[in-house]
Amino acid sequence: MNTRASYVMVIVKLAAAVLVSVLLFSLVIAAMTGPVRGPASTYSAEFSDVSGLGLSGDIRTRGVRIGKVESIDLHRRGGGTVAEVRFTMVEPYRLTDSTILSVKYQNLTGARYIDADFAGGTGEQVEHVSTDNTRPSFDITDLFNGLQPVLATMSTDDINKFTENAITLLQGDGGGLQPMLDDAQRLAELAADREQVISTLATNLARISDNMGGRSPQVVEFLRSLSVPISAAMTVLDEFPKTAAYGPEFLRPVKRLLDMAGLHRGMDVESAVTSAFSSVEEMAQSLSLLPSSVAGLQIPDSSGASSSGETCSNGVAKLPTDVQLLLNGSEVIVCSAQ
């Protein structure tokens, strides 16, 4: 093959490559700018920032394209500048006063689209929404510039993982936000600069010092007093299981006796005492007979031993049952003469 034929083959190949590139480029442009099929309605919305959003940009919901951006105009609102975006949405989608419109990244080349959140289809239909229902665009450069101190401490694997999560987030998948924040938190913990942590620790210690300043002896004395009952309780730990085991068996009869006596929670003790005793002296006399009453409930000792420790040499005398010997309210034991 001569030189002329070689040049012709190169030109033909180059022309074929250019033709294929132009065709593919046309298909991409047609896909990006082509209208959405079906009957559509036109709406408008105000954004505080639409950086990266262009004409024929997509209107999407849950990743599905449902409309196109028709125009973007700037207007003065309340002393500031807002961008009014006119767009279309195919039926049955309708713009309502509860719809949230957000400018999101479509890809890392900078192209963006408007994501529509219809809030479950609630709200009244409208044709225009203000900045209260819109979320502006943001500059990814500001994001990574703010993370520069953290990124400086990252390894190559950490940077790759962080970038994957960031791309997932920017492509509209909200599931990438939590992993990205987790990575940032974990990497921040490994940062070399601990100045903020040390500052916070010093501030907390200073606050404790201010609250306890001049009162350290009182705090120590309080802790020492608190240790006394705790130490005493530790010495009788074995008694607590006994109380738990036998306490209910003892307290239930006591409660029944109190209930039978008419004592209950919330009763007026002062009125009950006043109705039972006419004077303080009568109450004192009645209480003085209580030991004798309790002693009368006890079973007498037939061996002849008295409560005072004295014994009858010939035994206790057997008295008729209707004879009662009391001396100043106390029981009297009569000894047998023979």
C-alpha positions as CSV (number, residue, x, y, z in Angstrom):
1,M,0.0,0.0,0.0
2,N,1.4,3.4,-1.1
3,T,1.6,6.5,1.0
4,R,-1.5,8.1,-0.6
5,A,-3.7,5.1,0.2
6,S,-2.5,5.1,3.8
7,Y,-3.5,8.8,4.2
8,V,-6.9,8.0,2.8
9,M,-7.4,5.2,5.3
10,V,-6.4,7.4,8.2
11,I,-8.8,10.1,7.1
12,V,-11.6,7.7,6.6
13,K,-11.1,6.2,10.1
14,L,-10.9,9.7,11.6
15,A,-14.1,10.8,9.9
16,A,-15.9,7.6,11.1
17,A,-14.8,8.3,14.7
18,V,-15.9,11.9,14.5
19,L,-19.3,10.8,13.0
20,V,-19.8,8.3,15.8
21,S,-18.9,10.9,18.4
22,V,-21.2,13.5,17.0
23,L,-24.0,10.9,16.9
24,L,-23.5,9.8,20.5
25,F,-23.3,13.5,21.6
26,S,-26.5,14.2,19.8
27,L,-28.2,11.3,21.5
28,V,-27.1,12.5,24.9
29,I,-28.2,16.1,24.2
30,A,-31.5,14.8,23.0
31,A,-32.0,12.7,26.1
32,M,-31.1,15.6,28.3
33,T,-33.2,18.3,26.6
34,G,-36.0,16.2,25.2
35,P,-39.5,16.9,26.5
36,V,-41.3,14.6,28.9
37,R,-44.1,12.8,27.1
38,G,-47.7,13.2,28.2
39,P,-50.0,16.2,29.1
40,A,-48.2,18.6,31.4
41,S,-48.9,21.7,33.4
42,T,-46.7,24.7,34.0
43,Y,-45.7,25.9,37.5
44,S,-43.2,28.3,39.0
45,A,-41.1,28.4,42.2
46,E,-38.7,30.8,43.9
47,F,-35.2,29.7,45.0
48,S,-32.6,31.6,46.9
49,D,-29.9,29.9,44.9
50,V,-30.0,27.8,41.7
51,S,-26.3,27.5,40.9
52,G,-25.7,24.7,38.3
53,L,-29.4,24.5,37.3
54,G,-29.9,25.2,33.6
55,L,-32.6,25.3,31.0
56,S,-34.2,21.9,30.2
57,G,-33.0,20.6,33.6
58,D,-35.0,17.7,34.9
59,I,-37.8,17.7,37.4
60,R,-37.7,14.4,39.2
61,T,-39.4,12.6,42.1
62,R,-37.9,9.5,43.6
63,G,-35.4,9.4,40.6
64,V,-38.1,9.4,37.9
65,R,-38.2,12.3,35.5
66,I,-41.6,14.0,35.5
67,G,-40.9,17.5,34.0
68,K,-38.5,20.0,32.6
69,V,-37.2,23.5,33.5
70,E,-38.5,26.1,31.0
71,S,-37.0,29.3,32.2
72,I,-35.0,30.9,35.0
73,D,-35.4,34.6,35.8
74,L,-34.0,36.8,38.6
75,H,-36.4,39.1,40.6
76,R,-36.0,41.4,43.6
77,R,-38.0,40.1,46.7
78,G,-37.9,41.9,50.1
79,G,-34.5,43.6,49.5
80,G,-32.9,40.5,48.1
81,T,-32.6,38.6,44.8
82,V,-34.5,35.4,44.2
83,A,-34.5,33.1,41.1
84,E,-37.9,32.3,39.7
85,V,-37.9,29.0,37.9
86,R,-40.7,28.0,35.6
87,F,-41.1,24.3,34.9
88,T,-43.5,21.7,33.7
89,M,-44.8,18.5,35.3
90,V,-46.7,15.8,33.6
91,E,-50.0,14.5,34.9
92,P,-51.1,13.2,37.4
93,Y,-48.4,15.1,39.4
94,R,-49.6,18.5,40.8
95,L,-47.8,21.2,42.7
96,T,-49.3,21.7,46.2
97,D,-48.6,24.1,49.1
98,S,-46.9,21.2,50.9
99,T,-44.6,20.2,48.0
100,I,-40.9,20.6,48.8
101,L,-38.6,21.4,45.8
102,S,-34.8,20.9,46.2
103,V,-32.0,21.6,43.8
104,K,-29.7,18.5,43.8
105,Y,-26.6,17.2,42.0
106,Q,-27.4,15.0,39.0
107,N,-23.7,14.1,38.5
108,L,-20.2,15.3,39.4
109,T,-19.9,17.4,36.2
110,G,-22.1,20.0,37.9
111,A,-25.4,19.3,36.2
112,R,-28.3,19.6,38.6
113,Y,-32.0,18.9,38.7
114,I,-35.0,19.8,40.9
115,D,-36.3,17.0,43.2
116,A,-40.0,17.2,44.1
117,D,-41.2,15.8,47.4
118,F,-45.0,15.7,47.3
119,A,-45.4,14.9,51.0
120,G,-47.8,12.0,50.4
121,G,-50.1,14.0,48.0
122,T,-51.4,16.2,50.8
123,G,-52.1,20.0,50.6
124,E,-54.0,22.2,48.2
125,Q,-53.0,22.6,44.6
126,V,-51.2,25.8,43.7
127,E,-49.3,27.2,40.7
128,H,-46.5,29.0,42.5
129,V,-44.5,28.3,45.7
130,S,-42.2,30.7,47.6
131,T,-38.7,30.0,49.1
132,D,-40.5,28.5,52.2
133,N,-41.2,25.4,50.0
134,T,-37.8,25.3,48.2
135,R,-34.3,24.2,49.1
136,P,-31.5,26.0,47.4
137,S,-28.4,24.7,45.7
138,F,-25.0,24.5,47.4
139,D,-21.4,24.7,46.3
140,I,-19.6,21.4,46.8
141,T,-16.3,23.3,46.9
142,D,-17.4,24.9,50.2
143,L,-18.2,21.4,51.5
144,F,-14.8,20.0,50.8
145,N,-13.0,23.2,51.9
146,G,-14.7,22.9,55.3
147,L,-13.6,19.3,55.5
148,Q,-9.9,20.1,54.6
149,P,-8.6,19.8,58.2
150,V,-10.2,16.4,58.5
151,L,-9.1,15.2,55.1
152,A,-5.5,16.1,56.0
153,T,-5.5,13.3,58.6
154,M,-7.1,10.6,56.3
155,S,-5.5,7.6,54.7
156,T,-6.1,6.7,51.1
157,D,-8.7,4.0,51.9
158,D,-10.6,6.4,54.2
159,I,-10.6,9.1,51.4
160,N,-11.9,6.6,48.9
161,K,-14.7,5.4,51.2
162,F,-15.6,9.0,52.1
163,T,-15.8,10.0,48.4
164,E,-18.0,7.0,47.6
165,N,-20.5,8.1,50.3
166,A,-20.3,11.7,49.2
167,I,-21.1,10.7,45.6
168,T,-24.0,8.6,46.7
169,L,-25.3,11.6,48.7
170,L,-24.9,14.0,45.8
171,Q,-26.6,11.7,43.4
172,G,-29.8,12.0,45.4
173,D,-29.7,8.9,47.5
174,G,-30.3,10.1,51.1
175,G,-28.8,6.8,52.4
176,G,-25.3,8.1,51.8
177,L,-25.6,10.9,54.3
178,Q,-25.4,8.9,57.4
179,P,-22.3,6.8,56.4
180,M,-20.6,10.0,55.3
181,L,-21.3,11.7,58.6
182,D,-20.1,8.5,60.4
183,D,-16.8,8.6,58.5
184,A,-16.4,12.3,59.3
185,Q,-17.0,11.7,63.0
186,R,-14.6,8.7,63.1
187,L,-11.9,10.6,61.3
188,A,-12.4,13.7,63.5
189,E,-11.7,11.5,66.5
190,L,-8.3,10.6,64.9
191,A,-7.4,14.3,64.2
192,A,-4.0,15.4,65.6
193,D,-5.3,18.7,66.9
194,R,-7.0,18.1,70.4
195,E,-7.2,21.7,71.3
196,Q,-11.0,21.8,71.4
197,V,-11.2,18.6,73.5
198,I,-8.6,19.9,76.0
199,S,-10.4,23.3,76.2
200,T,-13.8,21.7,76.9
201,L,-12.2,19.4,79.6
202,A,-10.5,22.4,81.2
203,T,-13.8,24.4,81.2
204,N,-15.6,21.5,82.9
205,L,-12.9,21.2,85.6
206,A,-13.0,24.9,86.2
207,R,-16.8,24.8,86.7
208,I,-16.4,22.0,89.3
209,S,-13.7,24.0,91.0
210,D,-15.9,27.0,91.2
211,N,-18.8,25.1,92.7
212,M,-16.7,23.3,95.3
213,G,-14.4,26.2,96.1
214,G,-14.1,26.7,99.9
215,R,-16.4,23.8,100.7
216,S,-14.1,20.8,100.4
217,P,-14.2,20.1,104.2
218,Q,-18.0,20.0,104.2
219,V,-18.0,17.6,101.2
220,V,-15.5,15.3,102.9
221,E,-17.5,15.3,106.1
222,F,-20.7,14.6,104.2
223,L,-19.0,11.6,102.5
224,R,-17.7,10.4,105.8
225,S,-21.2,10.6,107.4
226,L,-22.7,8.8,104.5
227,S,-20.2,6.0,104.9
228,V,-21.3,5.3,108.5
229,P,-24.8,3.8,107.7
230,I,-23.5,2.1,104.6
231,S,-20.7,0.4,106.6
232,A,-23.2,-0.6,109.4
233,A,-25.5,-2.1,106.8
234,M,-22.7,-4.1,105.3
235,T,-22.1,-5.8,108.6
236,V,-25.6,-7.2,108.8
237,L,-26.2,-8.2,105.2
238,D,-27.2,-11.7,106.4
239,E,-30.2,-10.3,108.3
240,F,-31.8,-8.7,105.2
241,P,-32.7,-12.1,103.7
242,K,-34.3,-13.1,107.0
243,T,-36.3,-9.9,107.0
244,A,-37.5,-10.6,103.5
245,A,-38.4,-14.2,104.3
246,Y,-40.1,-13.8,107.7
247,G,-41.1,-10.1,107.7
248,P,-44.4,-10.7,105.7
249,E,-45.5,-13.5,108.0
250,F,-45.1,-11.2,111.0
251,L,-46.6,-8.1,109.5
252,R,-49.7,-9.6,108.0
253,P,-51.2,-10.6,111.5
254,V,-50.1,-7.1,112.8
255,K,-52.0,-5.5,109.9
256,R,-55.1,-7.6,110.6
257,L,-55.0,-6.6,114.2
258,L,-54.7,-2.9,113.2
259,D,-57.6,-3.3,110.8
260,M,-59.8,-4.9,113.5
261,A,-58.9,-2.1,115.8
262,G,-60.2,0.4,113.3
263,L,-56.7,1.8,112.4
264,H,-56.3,2.6,108.8
265,R,-54.4,5.0,106.6
266,G,-55.7,8.6,106.5
267,M,-57.7,8.3,109.8
268,D,-57.9,11.2,112.1
269,V,-55.7,10.0,115.1
270,E,-56.4,13.2,117.1
271,S,-60.1,12.7,116.9
272,A,-59.9,9.0,117.8
273,V,-57.7,9.7,120.9
274,T,-60.1,12.5,122.0
275,S,-63.1,10.2,121.8
276,A,-61.4,7.4,123.7
277,F,-60.0,9.5,126.6
278,S,-61.7,12.5,128.1
279,S,-58.4,13.9,129.6
280,V,-54.7,13.5,129.6
281,E,-54.7,12.0,133.1
282,E,-57.2,9.3,132.1
283,M,-55.0,8.4,129.1
284,A,-51.9,8.2,131.3
285,Q,-53.7,5.9,133.7
286,S,-54.9,3.7,130.9
287,L,-51.4,3.4,129.4
288,S,-50.0,2.5,132.9
289,L,-52.3,-0.6,132.9
290,L,-50.9,-1.8,129.5
291,P,-47.9,-3.8,131.0
292,S,-50.3,-5.6,133.3
293,S,-52.7,-6.4,130.4
294,V,-49.8,-7.8,128.4
295,A,-48.6,-9.9,131.3
296,G,-52.1,-11.3,131.7
297,L,-51.9,-12.5,128.1
298,Q,-48.9,-14.7,129.0
299,I,-49.2,-18.3,130.1
300,P,-48.4,-18.4,133.9
301,D,-45.4,-20.5,135.0
302,S,-46.7,-23.5,137.0
303,S,-43.2,-24.2,138.4
304,G,-43.8,-21.4,141.0
305,A,-41.3,-18.9,139.6
306,S,-42.5,-15.4,139.5
307,S,-41.6,-12.7,137.0
308,S,-39.4,-11.1,139.6
309,G,-37.3,-14.2,140.0
310,E,-38.7,-15.2,143.5
311,T,-39.9,-18.8,144.0
312,C,-42.5,-20.4,146.3
313,S,-41.0,-23.2,148.4
314,N,-44.4,-24.9,148.7
315,G,-45.6,-24.0,145.2
316,V,-48.3,-21.6,144.1
317,A,-51.6,-21.6,145.9
318,K,-54.6,-22.7,144.0
319,L,-57.2,-20.0,144.2
320,P,-60.8,-20.1,143.1
321,T,-61.2,-18.9,139.5
322,D,-63.4,-15.9,140.5
323,V,-60.7,-14.6,142.8
324,Q,-58.5,-11.9,141.4
325,L,-55.6,-10.4,143.3
326,L,-54.2,-7.2,141.9
327,L,-51.9,-4.7,143.6
328,N,-51.6,-1.4,141.9
329,G,-52.6,-3.0,138.6
330,S,-49.9,-5.7,138.8
331,E,-50.3,-9.5,139.1
332,V,-49.9,-11.0,142.6
333,I,-48.7,-14.6,143.1
334,V,-50.0,-16.3,146.3
335,C,-47.7,-19.1,147.6
336,S,-49.1,-22.2,149.3
337,A,-48.5,-22.4,153.1
338,Q,-48.0,-26.1,153.1
